[in-house]
């Protein structure tokens, strides 16, 4: 039954969203930072899968107040990252932020995504075989999502990094970074205002 989840995991991965924008933002500063950002996001996905198995994400999805807090925190996180990209000094030719910061940004994006909580509550139970333990099924499905994420975001990081190397020091490179910042701010506003 978990194998039937593969198309869902692939679709979840390739659909552009906050994680994609965060990885691209990190990749503009370097491939390794993008990998760390992707790892951070994967840690967030894993956390939501575990919380789903424990029933916590069901509580968040059912509670209007918990969902409101999560989406406001998620929106604020994305807006913060976007503002950094919009108005921060360009570090395209430098080493860029530390890997720990890139990991933290990816983790924050994954954890603060209210749609992940709803996703795990709405879809995970449909793929758990009747009479099976929830935890192993949740681990298997989380592993599929994480595997797809790491492959997809790694490819994205390589493409962005190659483009970045060709554009280092150019005005276009800074414009791309600002565009990604604007996308993150827009996603943050959307997350903060969206309904269930």
Helices and strands as residue ranges (DSSP letters): G 2-5, H 6-14, H 18-27, H 31-54, H 56-62, H 64-87, H 99-111, H 114-123, G 124-127, H 134-167, H 171-193
